[in-house]
């Protein structure tokens, strides 16, 4: 099992939030996916922002979030905006 903080973009605070929502290691995050993980975190953290979503996606892909493709960032931005409209 790989520690969450061994993934790119995942610091102690984000790792703590992931554990709070039941995602306890890197494998669990990868199988959950960035969007679902973000939804779970949003339920307990009203300050969850688009950069957190990018960070989660980068962690799933194993890259720094700055390296996400423009296409994937756009997909995540659409997802984020739809999520915010519902709340």
C-alpha positions as CSV (number, residue, x, y, z in Angstrom):
1,X,0.0,0.0,0.0
2,X,1.3,3.4,-1.0
3,X,0.9,6.3,1.4
4,X,-1.3,9.2,0.2
5,X,1.5,11.7,0.8
6,X,3.8,9.7,-1.5
7,X,1.6,10.9,-4.4
8,X,2.3,14.2,-6.2
9,X,0.2,17.1,-5.0
10,X,-1.0,15.3,-1.8
11,X,0.3,17.1,1.4
12,X,-0.6,16.3,5.0
13,X,-3.8,18.4,5.0
14,X,-5.3,16.9,1.9
15,X,-4.2,13.4,3.0
16,X,-6.0,14.0,6.3
17,X,-9.2,15.0,4.4
18,X,-9.0,11.9,2.2
19,X,-8.6,9.6,5.2
20,X,-11.6,11.4,6.8
21,X,-13.8,10.4,3.8
22,X,-12.5,6.8,3.9
23,X,-9.8,7.0,1.2
24,X,-6.8,5.7,3.2
25,X,-4.1,5.0,0.6
26,X,-3.0,5.8,-3.0
27,X,-4.6,2.7,-4.4
28,X,-8.0,3.7,-2.9
29,X,-7.7,7.2,-4.3
30,X,-6.9,5.8,-7.8
31,X,-9.9,3.4,-7.7
32,X,-12.2,6.1,-6.3
33,X,-11.1,8.7,-8.9
34,X,-10.6,12.4,-8.5
35,X,-14.2,13.5,-9.1
36,X,-15.7,11.1,-6.6
37,X,-13.0,11.9,-4.0
38,X,-13.7,15.6,-4.6
39,X,-17.4,15.1,-4.0
40,X,-16.7,13.3,-0.8
41,X,-14.3,16.0,0.5
42,X,-16.7,18.8,-0.6
43,X,-19.3,17.3,1.8
44,X,-17.0,17.9,4.8
45,X,-15.0,20.9,3.6
46,X,-16.8,23.9,2.2
47,X,-13.5,25.4,1.1
48,X,-12.8,22.7,-1.4
49,X,-11.7,24.5,-4.6
50,X,-10.9,23.8,-8.2
51,X,-7.2,23.6,-7.4
52,X,-7.9,20.7,-5.0
53,X,-9.7,18.9,-7.7
54,X,-6.7,19.4,-10.0
55,X,-4.4,18.2,-7.3
56,X,-6.5,15.0,-6.8
57,X,-6.5,14.3,-10.6
58,X,-2.8,14.9,-10.8
59,X,-2.3,12.4,-7.9
60,X,-4.4,9.8,-9.7
61,X,-2.3,10.3,-12.8
62,X,0.9,10.4,-10.9
63,X,1.9,13.9,-12.1
64,X,2.0,17.4,-10.7
65,X,-1.3,19.1,-11.3
66,X,0.4,21.8,-13.5
67,X,1.1,19.0,-16.0
68,X,-2.5,18.0,-16.5
69,X,-3.6,18.3,-20.2
70,X,-5.6,21.4,-21.1
71,X,-8.4,19.1,-22.2
72,X,-8.5,17.3,-18.8
73,X,-8.4,20.6,-16.9
74,X,-11.4,21.8,-19.0
75,X,-13.3,18.7,-18.2
76,X,-12.6,19.1,-14.5
77,X,-13.6,22.8,-14.6
78,X,-17.0,21.8,-16.2
79,X,-17.5,19.2,-13.5
80,X,-16.5,21.6,-10.7
81,X,-18.9,24.3,-12.0
82,X,-21.8,21.8,-12.3
83,X,-21.1,20.6,-8.8
84,X,-21.1,24.2,-7.4
85,X,-24.5,25.0,-9.2
86,X,-26.1,22.0,-7.4
87,X,-25.0,23.3,-4.0
